[in-house]
Amino acid sequence: RSAAAALGVGVGWLVLVDSMIAGFVPGMQPWTVRVGVQAWVDGGLTTFVTVPCEPLDGVAQSGMVCSAERLVTGLHGGLLVLGVAAVLVVVGALVFRRRDVD
């Protein structure tokens, strides 16, 4: 029962929340779990984020959106995955301590 719930929450997070964060706040894409895992496994990952365009001949480009490359290194991805795993272990230990019946 608990294993199925944990898997459901994990898959739900990756499918729904992670994708929504990357879609609605593109600047947060390098900090999502999906990108972190992929960067860690592949040894690095290049993502593209939207940024305001640079002025052209001193004139601001209002309404224009440009993209920029962001490199997510394997170390960045590994540390992100490690941080997420540490949080999950702490939460699991707290839940276990609270529910454990001698």
C-alpha positions as CSV (number, residue, x, y, z in Angstrom):
1,R,0.0,0.0,0.0
2,S,2.7,2.5,0.9
3,A,5.0,1.5,-1.9
4,A,2.3,2.0,-4.5
5,A,1.5,5.4,-3.0
6,A,5.2,6.4,-3.0
7,L,5.6,5.3,-6.7
8,G,2.4,7.1,-7.6
9,V,3.6,10.3,-6.0
10,G,7.0,10.0,-7.6
11,V,5.6,9.5,-11.1
12,G,3.0,12.2,-10.6
13,W,5.7,14.6,-9.5
14,L,7.8,13.9,-12.6
15,V,4.9,13.9,-15.0
16,L,2.8,16.8,-13.7
17,V,4.7,19.1,-11.3
18,D,8.2,18.9,-12.9
19,S,6.7,19.5,-16.4
20,M,4.5,22.4,-15.1
21,I,7.5,24.1,-13.4
22,A,9.6,23.8,-16.6
23,G,6.7,25.1,-18.7
24,F,5.4,28.0,-16.6
25,V,8.8,29.1,-15.2
26,P,11.4,28.3,-17.9
27,G,14.2,29.8,-15.8
28,M,13.7,27.0,-13.3
29,Q,14.2,24.2,-15.8
30,P,17.8,23.5,-14.8
31,W,16.6,22.9,-11.2
32,T,13.9,20.3,-12.0
33,V,14.4,16.7,-11.0
34,R,14.0,15.4,-14.6
35,V,16.8,17.7,-15.9
36,G,18.9,16.9,-12.8
37,V,18.7,13.1,-13.3
38,Q,19.3,13.4,-17.1
39,A,22.4,15.6,-16.5
40,W,23.7,13.3,-13.9
41,V,23.3,10.2,-16.0
42,D,24.6,11.8,-19.2
43,G,27.4,13.7,-17.6
44,G,25.9,17.0,-18.6
45,L,22.9,18.5,-20.4
46,T,22.4,21.7,-22.4
47,T,19.0,23.4,-21.9
48,F,17.5,26.4,-23.5
49,V,15.8,29.1,-21.4
50,T,14.0,32.3,-22.6
51,V,15.6,35.5,-21.7
52,P,14.9,39.2,-22.6
53,C,16.6,40.1,-25.8
54,E,19.7,42.4,-25.8
55,P,19.2,45.9,-27.1
56,L,19.8,46.2,-30.8
57,D,21.8,49.4,-31.7
58,G,20.9,50.8,-28.2
59,V,17.2,50.3,-28.8
60,A,15.3,48.0,-26.4
61,Q,13.6,45.1,-28.1
62,S,10.2,45.2,-26.3
63,G,8.0,42.2,-26.7
64,M,10.8,40.1,-28.1
65,V,12.0,36.9,-26.4
66,C,15.3,35.3,-27.1
67,S,16.7,32.0,-26.0
68,A,20.0,31.3,-24.2
69,E,21.9,28.0,-23.7
70,R,22.4,26.9,-20.1
71,L,24.7,24.0,-19.3
72,V,23.7,21.7,-16.5
73,T,26.8,19.8,-15.5
74,G,26.8,16.3,-14.3
75,L,27.9,17.6,-10.9
76,H,25.0,20.0,-10.7
77,G,22.6,17.2,-11.6
78,G,24.2,14.8,-9.1
79,L,24.0,17.3,-6.3
80,L,20.4,18.0,-7.1
81,V,19.5,14.3,-7.1
82,L,21.5,13.9,-3.8
83,G,19.6,16.8,-2.2
84,V,16.2,15.4,-3.3
85,A,17.2,11.9,-2.0
86,A,18.3,13.4,1.3
87,V,15.0,15.2,1.7
88,L,13.1,12.1,0.9
89,V,15.1,10.0,3.4
90,V,14.6,12.6,6.2
91,V,10.8,12.7,5.5
92,G,10.7,8.9,5.4
93,A,12.5,8.7,8.7
94,L,10.2,11.2,10.3
95,V,7.1,9.3,9.0
96,F,8.5,6.0,10.1
97,R,9.4,7.3,13.6
98,R,5.9,8.7,14.0
99,R,4.1,5.6,12.7
100,D,6.4,2.9,14.1
101,V,4.6,0.6,16.6
102,D,6.9,-1.2,19.0
